[in-house]
């Protein structure tokens, strides 16, 4: 049985849109459907999104200024994860920390969860101190899979900062990279972990990492992937449902 991550009783949601609980559990491979832009968000109706994923990620940095509630209110009832990605980890527009905080604050009342990079924890400390919902501490490397010690340090920083989960996405260049990422996923880091590869090995790596216990597994909703080699969320959900959990 899945063991849900506890959220303090004080974590009251601020709007009906945020009443849905973010699907973060230690023993469940949840699928996150990510929108690659405003058009994909606008054209994806709620039944389609619910069938494809357990939660929808709205990348505020990709919405080209359309960051008001009207852009996502048609998804009411689906847990929403909001992200305002920093430029050096794949964000659009190379937004300053203050601009990204402002974007997140516009959406916080509708959020079931938010994503903040490990590298942004210090500069977003004021926001984190007032947060009353789960948050993901993320790490991205679009060039390579870093040394395992780098990932371990990032996971430790995420845990120490109070994150509900640590997410690592990295470019894979060989089957050995994929195996090392899976080994990292299988280890106990004291915090729920989500891992995924990018590039040509991304599709198979995302299934392998899900089978090894990745708690959050990202695909795209609409027509636009948000990372190299990303699955369509509906296909990813179907594939993960056919996997038998693997542990050591």
N, C-alpha and C positions, 0 to 999 in steps of 0.2 A: 504494500500500500504506500502511496506517495506520502511523504512527510512535508507538509506545507511550511513555508517560512513564516514565522510569527511576525506580525506587525503590531506595534504597541497600540493599546486601546485609544490613545490620543490621536491616532492616525485617522481622524475623521475626514471623509472626503468632502470637498467643497461644492460639488454639483452632482446632479443625477448622472451625468456622463461618466463620472469617476467611480460610480458605485460598483462596477465590475472589478473583481479581484484579479490582480496580475498573476498569471500562471507560473509562479516560481516555486518549484518543489525539488527536493534533493534527489528524488528517485524517479523523476518524470522528464522525458525529453519533449519539452514544449516547442512548438513552432511559432516563430515570430515572422509575420509578413511585413516587409518594409516597402514603403512607397518611394519611388525614385524621383517624384516631382509632383507638382500641383495637378497636372492633368491626370496622372494615374490615380491620385487621391480623389479627384472629382468624379471620375468615371467608374470607380469601384463601389458598388452598392454594399450595404451591410450584409445581406445574405451570402454574397460571394466571398466577402472577407471572412465571415464566420466559418464558412465551409473550408477555407484554405488555411486558416491559422488559428492559434489560440490567443494571440494578441497582435495588434497592428502597431508597427513603429512608424511614427510620423517624423520625418527628418525636416525640422524647421529651417535648416540652412538650405534646403533644396526647394523651398516653396516660393521662391522669387517674390517675397514680400507679402504673400497671401497667408498671413499667420494669425488670422482672427478665427474665432470659434466657428463661424459659418463654413470654414473650409473642411471641418471634420465632424460637424454635428450630425451628419447623416449616419455616422458610425456609432451612435449612442447605444450602449449596452455591450459593446466590445471593449475589453481592456486596452487602453491606449498607452503606448510607450513613446515619450517625446525625447528627441535628441536634437541638440544644436552642436554639430560636430566641429571641432577645431580644424583649421586648414591643414596642418602638418600630419593629421591622421585621417585625411580623406574628406574633410569638410569643404563646402562650396563657399567661395568668397573670402576665405581667410579672415573670418570675423574675429574681432577682439573678444577678450573674455567678458567685458562689460556688455557687448552686443549679444553674445550668446546667453548670458544671464538674463538679459531683457527678453529674449525670445522665449526662454524657458518659463519666465514669470508670466508671460501672456497665456501660456497653456497649462499652468500648474493646476488650476482648478478642475481641469478635465482629465488630468493625468492619473493613471494607475501606477505609473513608474516613470522615472527619467533615467537617462544615460549621461554620465559624466566621465570623461577620460581620467585615468589615473594621473596623467600629467597635468590635469586641470584641477585636481582636488584642492590644492593650496589656494589658487586664485578664486575658487568658487566656495570657499569655506563658509562665508556668510549665508549663502543660499542653503548649503547643506545643514547648517545649524538650525534652520527654520523648517526643514523638510519633515513632513509627516506621512510620507509614503515610501515604499521601497525604492532603492536606486541601484543602478548597475555601474560599477567602475570598469571602464573598458580600456583596452590597449590594442593598437593597430600598427602593423609594420607592412607596408606595401612593397618592400624591397626583398625581404628575406624572413626566415624564421629565426628569431634571436636565440642566443644561447639559453638553455633551460634555466640557468641561474637568473637571467634577466626576467623571464616570465615568473619565476618563483618570487623574486623581489617585488614585482608589480602586484602579484596576488597578495603578498603580505601587506603591502601598502593599502590595498583595497580593504582588506579585513580590518586593519588597524583604524582606518577612517570610518568604519561602520557600514560599508557597502553591503547590500543584500546578496550580491553575486559579483564574480569577476569574469569578464569576457575578454578573450584573446583571439584576435584574427590576424593571420600572418600569411605572407606569400610563401608557397611551397615550391621547391625546385627539384625535389627527388622523392622517391618512395621512402628514403631514409628520413627525410624531413617529416613526412606524414606519420611514420611510425613514432618518431620522437614526440610529435604533438599529441598523439594518442597516449603515449606513456605519461606525458604531463597531465592529461585529462584523468587518467586512472589513479594518479597519486592523490593523497589526502592533503589538501592545502588549508584546511580549517574554515573554508568558505565554499559555497556552491560555485562551480566553475562551468563556463561555457567556452568551448574552443571550436575553431573552424579555420580551414585553409582557404587561400585565395589562389587564383591562377588555374592552369590546366588540370591540376589535381584537386581542385576545390570540390567538385561534386562528390567524388568518392570519399574525400577526407571528411566531408560533413556528415556522411552516413556513418563512417567509422567513429568519429568523435561522438555522435549521438549514441551509438551502440556502447561506447565506453563511458557514458554518463553525462555528456554535455546537457546541461539543464535548459539551455536556450539555443535554438537552432534556426538560423535566419535564411529566409527565402524572400523573393520579391513579389509584390502585388502589383498588378498592372502589366506594363510592357517594359519597364526599365529596371535592370538590376542595379543594386546599390554597392556591389563589390564584384571584382573579377571572378567569374566562374560560379556565381550564385545560382541556385536552383529557383525555379518557379515555386512559390510557397505551397501551392496545392499539390504539386508533384512531390515535393519534399515531405509533406505531411503523410502522403500515401506511402512513400518509401519507408519512412521511419516507423510507421505502424506495422510494417512487416519484419522489423528487426527484433531479434531476441537480445535482451540486455546481456552485456559481457562485463565480467569483473575478474580480478585476479586475487 
